[in-house]
Amino acid sequence: MSPRDGLVTIPCLMDNYAFAFRSGDRVAVVDVPEAGPITDALARLGWELTDILLTHHHPDHVDGVAELKDRTGSQVWGAAADAHRLPPLDHALAPGDTVTIGAAEGRVIDVSGHTIGHIAFLFDGVAFTGDSLMSGGCGRLMEGEPDMMFESLARFADLPGDTLIASGHEYTATNLAYARTLEPDNPALISRIAEVERLRAEGEPSVPSTLGAERNTNPFLRAHVPGMKAATGTTGQSDAITFAAARRGRDAF
C-alpha cells in the first residue's frame, strides 16, 4: 500500500502540517511541530505510532518529537548530516538510503537550501518535502545558496506528475499571489488560485498539492519558461540565475 492511500494531513501550530500514513503494522508521521494534534489525530484513526521521519531541524518541525517518542517509543529517522541539530536519532540517514515503513519503501534525497542537511522522503506516489519544494513555492534560503536549492528542486523532476507533494506549511495563497506577479496570464495559475481560495474558505488545507500542479504554477519550477525570464529580467541567462532572481523577488514580496 502506498503512503498516498489514506495519507492524513494534520494541522499544527499556526500554519504547519505533519503527515501520517499507515503501512501494514507500522504507522509513521513526517515532522512533528507539536505532539498534541498528532496524538489526537492518531487516536481518532485508531493508529499506534511506530516511526517519526524528520526532514530538517527547525523547531517548528521537531519540537514535539520528544513527547511523542516518550508516549509511543517510536523510532526516529533523520539526516546523519543534521544529527547534531535534530532530536536523538535511531536511524541516521544519508542520501540514497531507504526508509522502510511496513510494505512502503521511501528513498532519501538531499534537498539542502532552506537548511544544510535538509532531506526529503520519496515514496511511491508521495514526496514528503518539508520546506524544500513547497505548495506554490520553495523554502526561504536560511542557510544554502540559490544554486544549491535550484539543484535540490531538480531532484524532483523525474517523478510522475500525479505525485503528491506533502510540504510543511500553509503558504500556498501567498506563494501563488507572488507567482501571479510573474505570470499574470498563466491560466493554470489563475485556476489554481481560485481553487485554493475555495479550499481555504471551506477550512480545508491546500496541501498536499501535486507535482503536475507545481510544474504548471510554481515559479521555482518554471525558470526555463521565457515569460519567467522576462519577468525576472534574466532573458538569455541560465535557469539557475532566473531561479535566484525569482527567489529574491519572493523574499521581498
N, C-alpha and C positions, 0 to 999 in steps of 0.2 A: 504494500500500500504506500503510495506517495504521500509525503507530508502535506501536499496541497489538498488532499482529500480530508476534509474535516479540519483544516487549519483554522485556528482560533486567534483572532486579533484582540489583544487585551489593553485597553487604555490605561495609562499610568501617569502620575504626576499631572502637569498642566497639558502637555502635548506629546508625551512619549507613548510608544507602543512596545509591548512584549508580544511574542508569538508562541503559541503552544501547539504541539501536534503529538499524535499517538501512533506508534507502530508496534504491533504485537503487544508484548507486555511492558514496553518502555514508553515513557512519556517525557518529552523534552520541552523546555522553554528556552527561547532565544532572547537573551538580555533580560535583566531584572532591575528596572528602575526603582521599584519598591515591591515589597513582598505581599502586602495586603490584597490588592486587586488580583494578583496572580493566584494566591491561595483561594480566594473566593471563587474565581472562575473555574479552577480545577475542581473545587468541591461541588459546584453545580453540575459539572460534567461527570463526576464520579471517577476522576482520574487521579492516580497517585504518581507524583513527580519522581522521576529517576535520574534525569540528566539536565544540566544547565549549560547552555552554549553561550559564550560571550564573544562579541565582535570587537570590542575595544574597551579601554579602561575608564572612560569618563564616568563620573559619579552617577549621572542620570541613566546609565546603562548597567551599573553594577551595585548600587547602594543596597539593594535588597538581597544580595546573594547570601550573606552570612546567615540572615534569618531563615531564608528558605532552606539552606543546607542543614541548619540546626534542626529544622522541623522534619525534614524528609530524608536526610542522609544522601542526597543526590550527588552524583559525580559532576564535577565542574570541568568543562573543556574551554580552553582559550589558547591564545597565541604564546608560544615559547618566547618570542621576541618581545612580548609585552608583559611577561610574567611578573616582572619586578613592580608593575603598577596595577596588576589585577589582583582580585582575591586569590587565595591559595588554590592552585590548580591540581586536579587529579590526573588530568591529561593535558600535557603541554604540546601544542601542535605547530607544525611547520607547513608552509605552502606545499601542496601536493599530498598531504596526509588525508586519510579517510576517517570520517566520523560515522560510526555505526550505531543507529538507534533502532532496535528491533530488526525489521527487514529493510529499513531505509538506510541507504548509504549516501553520505554527503562528502563532497570534495572541498578542501580548504584552499582558498586563494588569498594571496596578499593584495589588499586594496588600500595600501598606505596613501596618505594625502591629508585627510582630515586629521588623523594622527599617524605616527610612525608605528607600525606593527598592527594596524587595523586589519582584520581578516573578514572574509565573507564565507558563508557556507552554501555550496551549490548542491542541492538535492534534485532529484527528478521532479521537474515541474515547478520548483520554487527556489528562489535565491534569497537568502537572509543577508541583507546588505548593510545593516546598521546605518551608519552615517556616511557611507561612500556614495553609491548610486541611490538617490532618493526620489520620491514621487515628485516629478517635475523639476528636479534639481540635483545637486550634489552637496556634500558637506563642506562647510567653510574650511579653508586650509589653515587649520590651527597649528600644524607642525610641518607639513610637507610643502612642496613646491608645485606649481601648476603642471609642469611636465610629469611629475610623479602621479598626480591624480588623473591626468589625461591617460596615461598608460594603464592605471588601475581600472578605469572605467572601460577601456578597450577589452579587458579580460571577460566582460560580459557579452561581447559582440557575437559569439558563435552560439549563444543559447537560443532556443526556439522563441518565436515572438509571443507565444502564449505563456511563457514562464512568468510566474508571479514574482513581483519584486516587493519583498517584505522588508520595508525600511522603517527606521526607528522613530519617525516624528510625523505629526500632522502639520506639515508645512506646505501642503500642495497648493492651496489657494494663493498664497503669497508667491510661491515659486512660479506658478503659471501666470500670475499678473506680471511678473518680471519678464517671463518668456514672451508675452504679448507685446511688450515694448520693442522686442527684437523682430518678431514675426507677426505683425498685427493682422495680416490677411491669411494666416495659416488656418484653413478650415478645420483641420483635426484639433488644433489648439482651441479654437473658438468653441467647438463642440465639447471638448473635454472640460473647459472652464464651466460651461453650463451644467454638465453632469456633476462636477464637484460641488457646485453651488447647491444642486438638488440634494446630494448625499448629506452635506453638512446641515442643510435646513431640516432634514429628517433625523438628525442626530446620529448619522452613520459615518464610520471612518471612510476616508478616501484611500486608505492603504489597506491591503496591498494593491498595487497597480499591475500592469503587465509590461513586459519588455517591449512589446509592439507599440503600446501607447507611449512609452518613454521615447522610443525611436522617432515617433511622429511629432512629439511635442516638447521634449526636454531639450533645452538649448545646449546642454553639456554633452549630448549625444549627437548634435547636429552641426558640429564645427565644420563639416565638409560641405554644407549647404551654401550655395552662392549668396542667398539672401542674408544668411547669418554673418557671412564675412563682410558683406556690405554694411550691415547694421552695426558691426563692431569696428569698422574702419580697418579691416585686415584683408581686404581683397588682394589676391596674389600672394598671400603669405600662407604658412603651413597651418594645418588644422590645429596643431598644438598651440600656436600663437593665437588663433581665433578663440580656442577654449579659454586661454588665460585672460584674454580681453573680456570675454563673457563673464568669467568668474569675478573679475574686478568690478564689472558693472553690477553684478548681483550683490557684492559686498556693500556697494554704495546705494542700493535701491531702498 
